[in-house]
Amino acid sequence: MGWSFPVLLTVLCAQLSAGVPDGADIQVIDVLSLQDSKQSVAVVEKLSGSLSVLSDIYVVSTFRLPVKMGGVLFGLYSKQDNRKYLEVAVMGKISKVLVRYVKADGKVHTVNLQNSNLADGRTHSIIVRLGGLQRSNMQVELYADCRLADSSQGVPSLVPLPREAEMVEIRHGQKSYARLQGAVESLRLALGGSVAKAGALTDCPFQGDSSAYNSVSGDVQSILGEHTKALIGQLIIFNQVLGELRQDIREQVKEMSLIRNTILECQVCGFHEPRSRCSPNPCYKGVSCMDSLQYPGYTCGPCPPGTTGNGTHCKDIDECELQPCYSPGACVNTMGGFSCKPCPPGLWGAPLAGTGLDYTKTHKQQCADIDECVDLPDACASNSVCINTV
């Protein structure tokens, strides 16, 4: 071609720095930036669509945990029954990362991923890859601090998220019911793409897919000599060393930032697994309970018919105050309703009982006089006139 060595070296370095595309475009969702329910619903809808078409999704996070502490890092739950559609938890005491999710049979499946100690008071980054989503079985991989720590193959597939996105709740370590004892510096969902692109979110110096390196290597072998290839190899090693040095510097900057934020915000409460505040049910007997991010962590449904209150405390409504019976003294108030005593002697009417003020307003006990002259043929002596009285 007539290119000089400096020109070839410049072109080659540009190719190495730019790389070859390593997969489909990646969509990144910053979970910590979600502010309201509308944004959460939009994220659930996007994630639901991605699970049906993409092959890979990633949970990417950087956090710091005290020694032997742990908890739920990210999760998707049902607002109705707290079902785990997807949950990623760090267990510091046993040095594991657990991935829990609902299988097609409705049972919860747990994937145990071994890792080095992530709860040692230092900042760590993890990437949890869920791959092969469109197959009958998928694989789960754990990358801890930019290295493949563990993987599990042939695990059951995820179940699709419900169509009603508003019925799915997103929880994470900084937004559980009790504030965390550690600190989650970043938490992102990466939809599609490759491990290299997901690793770029945590400054992991992955080299990308092998195909990218092979295509460049082939060009090198066809253009440059052995000495030049040796020089390029040294440059690659030097680039990796620089990447590791940059990672160490970033770690120290993050540690200083964490110390500053700890002093300013005093984040000293627990990193706990979220538990349902509806177990045991704090609401009134028979009233439904739903988990909530607002204090006190749950919401009660309406009080039963015939009672009034806020769902936690309900008291009986005295329907007898509206006098639904033939006489005031004939009304008997019961818990959640009322009933009327039988009509007085000489009067007839259907029995009456009901629940709630609306029913009481529209239903009244009717007592009509009995005509003994008609019902009792021998009420009076022969050749006498029978006159009915009330």
Buried (B, 14 or more C-beta within 10 A) or exposed (E): EEEEEEEBBEEBEEBBEEBBEBBBEBBBBEBBEBEEEEEBBEBBBBBBEBBEEBBBBBBBBBBBBBEEBBBBBBBBBBBBEBBBBBBBBBBBEEBBBBBBBBEEEEEEBEBBBEBEBBBBEBBBBBBBBBBBBEEEEBBBBBBBBBEEBBBBEEBBBBBEBBEEBEBBBBBBBBBBBBBBBBBBBBBBBBBBBBBBBBBBBBBBBBBBBEEBBEEBEEBBEEBBEEEBBEBBEEBEEEBEEEBEEEBEEBBEEBBEEBEEEEEEEEBEEBBBBBBBBBEEBBBBEEBEBBBBBEEEBBBBEBBBBBBBBEBBEBEBBEBBEBBBBBEEEBBBBEEBBBBBBEBEEEBEBEEBBBBBBEBBEEEBBEBEEBEBBEEEEEEEEEEEEBEEEE
